[in-house]
Amino acid sequence: MQRYFLTEPYETKDRYMITGENYHHIVRVMRMEPSQQVYLAFSDRLAIIAEITDITEEAVYLKEISKEQAEKELPVNVTIACGYPKGDKLEWVVQKGTELGSHKFIGFPAKTSVVKWDYKKLGKKTDRLKKIATEAAEQSHRQFAPDILLLETEQALIDFFSSYDKVLIAYEESAKVGERSRFATVLSELAIGGSLLVVFGPEGGFSPAEIDVFQENGAILCGLGPRILRAETAPLYVLSAISYQFELV
């Protein structure tokens, strides 16, 4: 059953109206007809099963059949922050990270980031990444499409630290010296409904000066096991471990 994300919160209505890109997908791509059913996922993470009652030249109208009962979201809100990597690696992280349950993605210019995006480029890239995240959320039957935020400065990322319960920095030097407990310790201390920001460097990693500033602002350095992971692999490792900790144990 197809899933469509709406920008408004859930509200009980006699009928729901879909226009724009979702309308195009229902009518032109899927060629749906009245009596067929879809999922409607609202901005407050509530999703319903809805049946198409009418299709006009401008809108699709649906009625609620039932609410989706299964919980699809991670029980903690995880934000993945990546220093801008080269090529399309950030797109890969957003797509696969959405499938694994990330709540939000932040991109920022680390000191070793080769990529340099101006304001105009950031806007276009944000739109593309939001589209990728929405499609991945639909495919993985999530109740929420992650938000995308691309920053112009690293300081803007640091300013967000205080809004999270915990902030972790994935640091390869910690892994090299055998540090293996901080990641697990932070997860054990994180309450259901809590918020976690995990920060990853680009291909060149973080400089000592960056690490100092991160720690001064309350971030915790951690290794991710004995192997050094690529910039696009480490976020997926972290999300998988969090899923295991909170959903499978």
Salt bridges, closest charged atoms under 4 A:
GLU64 OE2 - LYS67 NZ 3.03
GLU68 OE2 - ARG3 NH2 2.76
GLU68 OE2 - LYS72 NZ 2.87
GLU73 OE1 - ARG142 NH2 2.53
GLU91 OE2 - LYS125 NZ 3.09
GLU91 OE2 - ARG128 NE 2.75
GLU99 OE2 - LYS96 NZ 3.67
GLU135 OE2 - LYS131 NZ 3.16
GLU154 OE1 - LYS111 NZ 3.93
GLU172 OE2 - LYS176 NZ 3.54
GLU173 OE2 - LYS176 NZ 3.26
GLU189 OE1 - LYS166 NZ 3.04
GLU203 OE2 - LYS89 NZ 3.06
GLU232 OE1 - LYS89 NZ 3.99
